[in-house]
Each structure stands twice: as structure tokens, then as C-alpha cells.
Amino acid sequence: MATLAEPPQDFTSLPEMPEGVFTAPLKRPEHLGEDWLEPKQTEYDSDDDAIWNDLFARQMEVLPGRAASAFMQGLEKLDLGRGGVPDFGDLSAELDTLTGWSVVPVPMLIPDHIFFGWSVVPVPMLIPDHIFFWHLANRRFPAGNFIRTRETFDYIQEPDVFHDVFGHVPMLTDPIFADYMQEYGKAGWKAMRHNRLKALGSLYWYTVEFGLLQEAPGDIRAYGAGILSGPTEVIYAVEAESPNRIMLNVDRVMRTDYVIDDLQPTYFVIDSFEDLYHQTVERDFDRLYRNLDPGFTYANTAVIDVDDVLHQGTLEYTLRGGRGSGAKAV
Ligand SMILES: [Fe+2]
């Protein structure tokens, strides 16, 4: 199939998206500039800070021994448990000395043209994809500003400041992972021009959000922010019998479907962040996209011939109906 011209490799200025490249129908609020960044971080009150402290304490009961060592070290280096929602300026100053990254505040927006059936469902989104990629390519991590409430303390689908900062930012202190995130941002524009955003999105999902790491034979840890920012999935992803655990293969993962509102039936495991970096940066994505049938994906429960399987799951949780069915995360 025809593909659009190669994007320029200069990431210093915002990309021009050619006509025909899909971008989500988001309206930029008037007070934001072209970079879509909020001029400053939200001010939090004492209730907000107490919610952060309680979420932090809850995670610290389940993370030791289950979270990747690099993540735990990142928490400590950035002192994310110092009390209250962290200040993005302080975080950025510390990150800058470690890996050259910063954390920047972005708004939560409701797109106005997304229709499902008869009703308009407000799907909260952050910033347009090409702007998100642009920030990553420049080592800026766009983080949500708002914090969940007591009513949504246990489960919230949209990424709040706890998910974004507690879940993602500690990994940015790891030099190799920090480089991987930047390369991911650079790869984004290419995927958009090939109309293969869904494939690249699967890679983000199964690494940055839900990745597992084998630190030593049999010692599986989580490094994905989607796992590490909630209490249930940490134990399920690392220890439960239900999910498949399969060694990461970039081509395979980019052909794999995923769910956004339930525990994953399958996780992909890396041996090291060097392995993740090399598998991604050395893959010729032009060739991959040319050979990728746009309509085809593997089901997220599938185990296929090429898989190097660490644990073939019983899929009991998923087969019993998953979230909402009362199934236990076993
Ligand atoms: Fe996330």
C-alpha cells in the first residue's frame, strides 16, 4: 500500500501532519499554546495531598519484591514518598541531572465527535498523538494534572497524576529505559504516516504500561505503569495462574490486541531494558509496517507457534468474565 513521505528527522519543532493522517478530534483550549501544555501545574489542597499519600502507602504494601528494582530505585531517587502530590518543577530538576528528562503538565480533554451507537460517550483523552510523540522525542513526559477522588480511589480509567507520576516517572530515572521512551516518541510520527498507530500503540501498551521483566531466572517483576499504579494487577501480573507470560517479540506484540478496562490475559516479558531498547531501535519499522496487514491482530488471549512461553495461563479470570463478573484475579 502507498505510504506517505518520510517524516523529517528533526524533532526540535512541531511536526507538520500531512493531510489524510488521522488525529483525534480534540479542540485545543484557548489558553494553551501549540505545545498543548498547561502554563503551570494544578494547585492541590490538603485532601488531594492526603489522597496521594494514601495511594502511595497502599502501593508500598504490594510493590517490594514485585516491582522491578529499577522502579523501586527510581521512587527513592526522586523521593516520591516525601508527602503530597510532587511538584513537577522539582521532579524535572532531579530527573534532568539523572537522564535529561522533565515532567510537563497536560490538560484532560473531552473530544466532541466520538459517537458510539446512539449516544455521545465522553471519552477523556490527553493531548493529540503527534504532540504526545513530539514531547517524548524531546525527553518531556506529559503528565495528567488532576488527582482522583475518594469515590474513584480504587479504580479510575483515565490517567490521573498518581498514575502518570507514580507509575511512569520512576522508570525515567533508568538511563536505558529513558532512551527507549525517547525512541518510542521518534517512532510515533512514522507510525502515523503509515497509518499503523494501533500497532505502535500495542507496543506501548505491552511494555511501558504493562511490561514485565525477568530480573533473574524465575524472578518476574513488573515495570509497566499500568500495573504499578494499582494494587490488584501487581499481584495478578506477577504471581497469578490466569495470565500468559510470554517473552517479548516486537513483531508479535505489534500484531496483538489489548483491553483497556480489565486485567490483561497476557503479559510480555523482557530480559533487560537493553534487550527492549535493541529489539525496538534495531527493528526496521518501515518493513514491518509494509508487511503488516492492517485488519489483522492476534487475540489478547492467544498463544501462538512463535511464542517463547514462560507461563501458559489458565485464563480462568478472563474466562469467568473478568471485571464486573466477580471473578477472582487468580
Ligand atoms: Fe500510562
Boltz pocket constraint, residues with backbone or C-beta under 6 A from the ligand:
constraints:
  - pocket:
      binder: B
      contacts: [[A, 159], [A, 163], [A, 164], [A, 167], [A, 168], [A, 209], [A, 225], [A, 226]]
      max_distance: 6.0
